[in-house]
Amino acid sequence: MSNCLFCKIVAGEIPANVVAQDERFLAFHDINPAAPTHILVIPRTHFANAAEMAATDPVLAGQFLAFATNVAQAQAHGGYRVVFNTGPDGGQTVEHVHAHLLGGRPLHWPPG
């Protein structure tokens, strides 16, 4: 999508501090971190949200979760949280599916 922030990052039009990538996915540091470790993981293919990705390509959705988990285990020592915000009431602000990997400190419940 031409106006999608994350698609522009995938295309190299906007720089990102990349921590991991492969031919399907990209992981980079959030520019407004909510924890000492705050990494965003996105698929290179545009999907509006997690529900759309799971419905359209459930195999890719599973691979996405596996990739995000591998990045989290490598980056967030002592534990981590994987968060998908979906829709406006879920706190989604960029309409490109992405997982927030949070860690580096004790994470409390409920989150918000």
Secondary structure as UniProt FT lines:
FT   TURN            2..3
FT   HELIX           5..10
FT   TURN            11..12
FT   STRAND          18..21
FT   STRAND          25..29
FT   STRAND          37..43
FT   HELIX           50..56
FT   HELIX           58..75
FT   TURN            77..78
FT   STRAND          80..83
FT   HELIX           88..90
FT   STRAND          99..103
//
